[in-house]
Amino acid sequence: MRDLSNAAPEQVGLTASGLAAIDAYLQGWVDKGVVAGLVTLTARNGRVVHTSTLGHKDLATGEPMTLDTMFRIFSMTKPVTAVAMMILHDRGLWSPGDPIAKHLPEFEGAHVFGGLDGAGAPVLLTADHPPTLRELLTHTAGLTYGREPMGGLESLYEAADLWRSPNLSEMAARLGALPLAYQPGAKWIYSLAMDVQGAIIEKLSGQSLPDFMRDEIFAPLGMVDTAFHTPPEKRARLATLYRSSVSRGLVALPVNPLLPDHETPPALASGGGGLVSTAGDYARFAQMLLNRGEFAGSRIISEQAARLMMTNQLSDDMLVHGWGVGHQQLRPGFGFGFNGVVFTDPKAAGIPVGVGTYHWDGAAGTWFWVDPENDLIFVGMIQLLSEKSPALQATTHTLMADAISQSAPQALTTS
């Protein structure tokens, strides 16, 4: 059975002491006041062998973390968007080599930003080739988030007011009218690519992104608490979002219209960062990936699609330039598939996971990985918006390697 039913760690070749060491490490960050609380889930061979609830979901009320606490997962939305794309790929509606403009005509005739001229107007360069969907799915299509200084391009992004677009179609149209930040395929820059994917999903499916993900991913997988909104009856389960202050410690953040705190599904649903979920829900998604597209009798994507999504798409040359974001720094052995990192050589990457491990994280510190070689998934949830958050993913990778027993696992029962 690979349905996330329960088993003892020793039954799947993990040690209880090794898993306890992970909890102790994470509890240390709670004790230091760096994070308010955490929820984690570990599964191997398709069975849940360990969960932990540490600290508080709200410091002011003292409410403890629980397994059903809900979290804004931000960029952990991106792998879900990749699966939505792969569903449409299985239906023959797009191919990796397709120009983006084939599906979003606003990207036709894309030019590359060459700086500003003396009058402050953008200098436009001819693109080497039209940006493709493969490049869109790997942050190499020439897009950016428009937040970092880029010689004046950021001012064009700001003027386009992308996040105030009434819907994804309009957002993509505004973005398509802007020059590319670099020649397609020449760099890796974290970007709005997954939000553009959302617009493509809506166009190809004829559904809104929230409805498509609900019908094609969340409902079949039993992800009952994952959505682009938090309905009023579930709001009490949502963990408080914090930021770090040197003088005040953890400070609760107010509700922000750009956060996934909507009471109803938003018209501008961010495929790059808009979902709310739980550790248990996301584990079902992760196990589906580990099962090569299927979970608990529901096939979401084909085995071929799952394999393509979790295969490195970048050349070795792309991995030596120091590109990356946050804790996700591309390097030899640490490549990129569709909307997430793929380990091609864990030893070279300096992280003791299995070859082919696929992982990503979120702006509020959530993280997960899928390790096919070790038949293991891990999900970790916190709510801390901080550019200096601890490297929880890399350290738990290492501690999990220590928890893998060298002795043969016990026989699993079907009970």
C-alpha positions in Angstrom: 0.0 0.0 0.0 1.3 3.5 -1.0 -1.6 5.5 0.4 0.0 7.2 3.3 -1.5 4.9 5.9 0.6 4.6 9.1 3.6 2.5 9.8 6.4 2.4 12.3 9.7 3.9 11.2 11.5 0.5 11.6 9.1 -1.1 9.1 10.3 1.2 6.3 14.0 1.3 7.2 14.1 4.5 9.3 15.2 4.9 12.9 13.0 6.5 15.5 16.2 8.1 17.0 17.1 9.6 13.7 13.6 11.1 13.3 13.7 12.4 16.9 17.0 14.2 16.0 15.2 16.1 13.3 12.5 17.1 15.8 15.2 18.2 18.2 16.9 20.3 15.6 13.6 22.0 14.6 12.5 22.5 18.2 15.8 24.3 18.8 14.6 27.1 16.4 11.3 27.3 18.3 13.2 27.6 21.6 15.4 30.3 20.2 12.3 32.3 19.1 13.4 32.2 15.4 10.1 30.4 14.4 6.8 30.3 16.2 6.1 26.7 15.4 6.3 23.9 12.8 4.5 20.9 11.4 6.4 18.1 9.6 5.5 14.8 8.0 7.7 12.0 6.9 6.7 9.1 4.7 8.6 6.2 3.2 7.5 3.3 1.0 4.2 5.1 0.8 3.5 5.0 4.5 3.5 7.9 7.1 6.0 7.0 9.7 6.4 10.3 11.6 4.6 13.6 12.1 5.5 16.4 14.5 3.7 19.5 15.8 6.1 21.9 17.5 5.5 25.3 19.0 2.6 27.6 18.3 0.5 28.6 15.4 -0.2 31.9 17.1 2.1 33.3 19.8 -0.4 35.9 21.1 -3.1 33.3 21.9 -0.7 30.4 22.7 -2.6 28.1 20.3 -0.4 25.1 19.6 0.4 23.8 16.1 -1.8 20.9 15.1 -1.6 18.5 12.1 -4.6 20.3 10.4 -3.1 23.8 10.8 -3.2 25.6 7.5 -0.3 27.5 6.0 0.3 29.9 3.1 2.7 27.8 1.1 3.7 30.6 -1.4 6.2 29.2 -3.9 5.4 25.6 -3.1 2.4 26.4 -5.3 4.8 26.2 -8.3 5.2 22.4 -8.4 1.4 22.2 -8.3 1.2 24.5 -11.2 3.7 22.2 -13.0 1.4 19.3 -12.5 -1.5 21.3 -13.8 0.6 22.0 -16.9 1.5 18.3 -17.2 -2.1 17.3 -17.2 -2.6 19.4 -20.2 0.6 18.0 -21.7 -0.8 14.5 -21.4 -3.9 15.7 -23.3 -1.6 16.8 -26.2 -2.4 20.5 -25.8 1.2 21.8 -25.6 4.8 20.7 -26.1 7.9 21.9 -24.4 9.2 23.4 -27.7 6.1 25.5 -28.3 6.7 29.2 -28.4 4.8 30.9 -25.5 3.2 33.0 -28.2 1.5 30.0 -29.7 -0.7 29.9 -26.6 -0.5 33.6 -25.5 -0.3 35.8 -28.7 0.7 38.8 -26.6 4.2 37.3 -26.5 4.5 37.4 -30.3 7.5 39.3 -31.5 9.2 39.5 -28.1 12.2 41.8 -27.8 15.0 41.9 -25.3 15.7 44.8 -23.0 18.9 46.6 -23.9 18.8 49.4 -21.3 17.4 52.9 -21.6 18.4 55.5 -24.1 19.2 59.2 -23.3 15.5 60.0 -23.3 14.7 57.2 -20.9 13.0 55.0 -23.5 13.8 51.3 -23.6 16.3 50.1 -26.1 14.9 46.9 -27.7 17.0 44.1 -29.1 16.0 41.3 -31.4 15.4 38.0 -29.5 17.6 35.1 -30.6 14.5 33.0 -30.7 10.9 33.2 -29.3 10.8 32.0 -25.7 9.4 28.5 -25.3 7.3 26.7 -22.8 10.3 24.6 -21.7 12.0 27.9 -20.9 8.9 29.2 -19.1 8.8 26.0 -17.0 12.5 26.5 -16.0 12.8 30.2 -15.3 14.9 30.7 -18.4 12.4 32.4 -20.7 13.6 36.0 -20.2 11.1 37.0 -17.5 11.7 38.4 -14.0 9.6 39.4 -11.0 10.5 43.0 -11.7 11.6 43.7 -8.1 15.3 43.8 -8.4 17.3 46.6 -10.1 17.8 45.7 -13.8 19.0 48.9 -15.5 15.5 50.4 -15.7 13.5 47.3 -16.6 12.1 47.2 -13.1 10.4 50.6 -13.7 8.6 49.1 -16.8 7.4 46.3 -14.6 6.2 48.7 -12.0 4.4 50.9 -14.5 2.6 47.8 -15.9 1.1 47.2 -12.4 0.9 43.5 -13.0 -0.4 42.5 -9.6 -3.4 44.8 -10.0 -4.5 43.1 -13.2 -8.2 42.0 -13.0 -7.4 38.4 -14.1 -4.6 36.2 -15.3 -5.3 36.8 -18.9 -4.8 40.5 -18.5 -1.7 40.0 -16.3 -0.1 37.8 -19.1 -1.0 40.4 -21.7 0.7 43.2 -19.7 3.7 41.0 -19.2 3.9 40.0 -22.8 4.0 43.6 -23.9 7.2 44.2 -21.8 10.7 43.4 -23.2 12.4 40.3 -22.0 15.1 40.8 -19.3 17.6 38.7 -21.2 18.0 36.4 -24.3 15.7 33.4 -23.9 17.6 30.4 -22.6 20.7 32.4 -21.7 20.1 32.8 -17.9 18.2 31.5 -15.0 16.3 34.2 -13.2 13.4 33.7 -10.7 10.3 35.1 -12.3 6.6 35.4 -12.9 6.8 32.4 -15.2 4.5 30.2 -13.1 1.9 33.0 -13.1 2.1 33.0 -16.9 1.6 29.2 -16.8 -1.6 29.9 -14.9 -2.9 32.0 -17.7 -2.0 29.2 -20.2 -3.8 26.6 -18.0 -6.9 28.8 -18.0 -6.8 29.3 -21.8 -6.2 25.6 -22.6 -8.6 24.2 -20.1 -11.4 26.7 -20.4 -11.5 26.9 -16.5 -10.2 29.3 -14.0 -6.9 28.2 -12.4 -8.6 27.6 -9.0 -11.4 25.5 -10.5 -8.9 23.5 -12.7 -6.7 22.6 -9.8 -9.6 21.8 -7.6 -11.2 19.4 -10.2 -8.1 17.9 -11.6 -5.7 17.7 -8.6 -7.1 18.5 -5.2 -10.4 16.6 -5.3 -8.9 13.4 -6.8 -6.1 13.4 -4.3 -8.3 14.2 -1.3 -6.5 17.5 -0.7 -9.5 18.9 1.2 -7.7 22.0 2.7 -5.7 23.2 -0.3 -7.0 26.2 -2.3 -6.3 29.7 -3.4 -8.5 31.1 -0.6 -9.3 30.5 3.1 -13.1 30.2 3.6 -14.4 31.8 6.8 -15.1 28.4 8.5 -11.4 27.5 8.1 -9.8 30.8 9.0 -9.3 29.8 12.7 -7.0 27.0 11.5 -4.7 29.4 9.5 -1.3 29.9 11.2 -0.2 33.4 11.9 2.3 34.8 9.4 5.4 36.4 11.1 8.4 38.4 10.1 11.7 38.8 12.0 12.5 42.0 13.8 15.9 42.7 15.3 14.4 44.6 18.2 11.0 42.9 18.6 11.6 39.3 17.6 8.7 37.7 15.7 6.1 40.2 14.6 2.7 39.2 13.2 2.0 40.5 9.8 -1.4 42.0 9.0 -3.7 40.7 6.3 -2.4 41.8 2.9 -4.4 41.7 -0.3 -1.5 40.0 -2.1 -1.5 37.1 0.4 -3.8 34.1 -0.1 -6.2 35.2 2.6 -9.2 35.6 0.3 -12.5 34.3 1.6 -13.5 33.2 -2.0 -11.4 32.1 -5.0 -9.6 35.2 -6.4 -9.8 36.2 -10.1 -6.0 36.7 -10.1 -4.9 33.3 -8.7 -1.1 33.2 -8.5 0.3 30.0 -9.9 3.6 31.1 -8.5 2.6 31.5 -4.9 -1.1 31.7 -4.1 -2.0 28.4 -2.4 -2.9 27.6 1.2 -2.4 24.0 2.3 -1.6 21.6 5.2 1.2 19.2 5.7 -1.1 16.3 5.3 -2.6 17.7 2.0 0.8 18.5 0.5 2.1 15.0 1.5 -0.7 13.5 -0.7 0.6 15.7 -3.6 4.2 14.7 -3.0 3.3 11.0 -2.7 1.6 11.3 -6.1 4.8 12.6 -7.6 6.8 9.8 -5.9 4.2 7.3 -7.3 4.9 8.7 -10.8 1.6 10.4 -11.2 -0.8 8.3 -9.2 -2.2 8.2 -5.7 -4.8 6.1 -3.9 -6.4 5.0 -7.2 -6.4 8.4 -8.9 -4.0 8.9 -11.8 -3.3 12.7 -12.1 -0.5 12.6 -14.7 1.1 9.9 -16.8 4.3 8.3 -15.6 6.1 9.9 -18.6 4.8 13.3 -17.5 5.9 12.8 -13.9 9.4 11.7 -15.1 9.7 14.7 -17.5 8.7 17.2 -14.7 11.2 15.7 -12.3 14.1 15.5 -14.8 16.8 18.2 -14.9 16.3 20.5 -17.9 19.4 22.6 -17.6 22.8 22.1 -19.2 25.9 21.8 -17.0 27.0 25.2 -18.2 23.8 26.8 -16.7 24.7 25.5 -13.3 28.0 27.3 -12.7 27.0 30.9 -12.8 25.7 31.4 -9.3 22.1 31.8 -10.3 19.4 31.0 -7.8 17.0 32.4 -5.2 17.2 32.2 -1.4 18.3 28.7 -0.3 17.9 27.4 -3.9 21.3 28.1 -5.4 21.9 26.3 -8.7 25.2 24.5 -8.9 26.8 21.3 -10.3 24.6 18.4 -9.3 21.7 20.8 -8.3 19.7 21.4 -11.4 16.1 22.3 -12.3 13.2 20.4 -13.7 9.8 21.9 -14.3 9.1 24.4 -11.5 11.4 22.8 -9.0 15.0 21.7 -8.2 16.3 18.2 -9.3 19.4 16.6 -7.8 21.5 15.1 -10.6 24.6 14.5 -8.4 23.9 14.9 -4.7 27.6 14.5 -3.8 28.6 17.4 -6.1 25.6 19.4 -4.7 26.8 18.7 -1.1 23.4 17.3 0.1 23.0 13.6 1.0 19.8 12.8 -0.9 19.0 10.3 -3.6 19.7 10.9 -7.2 16.6 12.4 -8.8 15.3 14.1 -5.7 12.8 16.9 -6.5 12.2 19.7 -4.1 11.2 23.3 -3.6 10.3 25.7 -0.8 8.2 28.8 -0.1 8.7 32.4 0.9 7.3 31.8 4.4 9.8 28.9 5.0 7.7 25.9 4.0 9.7 23.1 2.3 9.3 19.6 0.8 11.2 17.0 -1.1 10.4 13.8 -3.1 13.3 11.3 -3.1 12.6 8.4 -5.6 15.9 6.6 -4.8 15.1 6.4 -1.1 11.3 6.1 -1.7 10.8 9.0 0.7 8.9 12.2 1.1 9.2 15.0 3.6 7.0 18.1 4.2 7.8 20.9 6.6 5.6 23.9 7.3 6.3 27.2 9.1 5.1 30.8 8.6 8.1 33.1 8.7 8.7 35.7 5.9 12.4 36.3 6.2 15.3 36.6 3.8 17.6 35.2 6.5 15.5 32.2 7.5 17.4 29.1 8.7 18.3 26.5 6.1 15.8 24.0 7.4 15.5 22.1 4.1 19.2 21.4 3.7 19.7 20.5 7.3 16.7 18.1 7.4 18.0 16.5 4.2 21.2 15.7 6.1 19.5 14.6 9.2 17.1 12.4 7.3 20.1 10.7 5.6 21.3 9.8 9.2 17.9 8.4 10.0 17.9 5.9 7.1 18.7 2.6 8.7 21.4 0.4 7.2 19.6 -2.7 8.4 16.8 -4.3 6.4 13.3 -2.9 7.0 10.7 -5.0 8.8 7.9 -6.6 6.7 5.0 -4.2 6.1 1.5 -5.3 6.7 -1.6 -4.1 4.8 -3.5 -3.3 8.0 
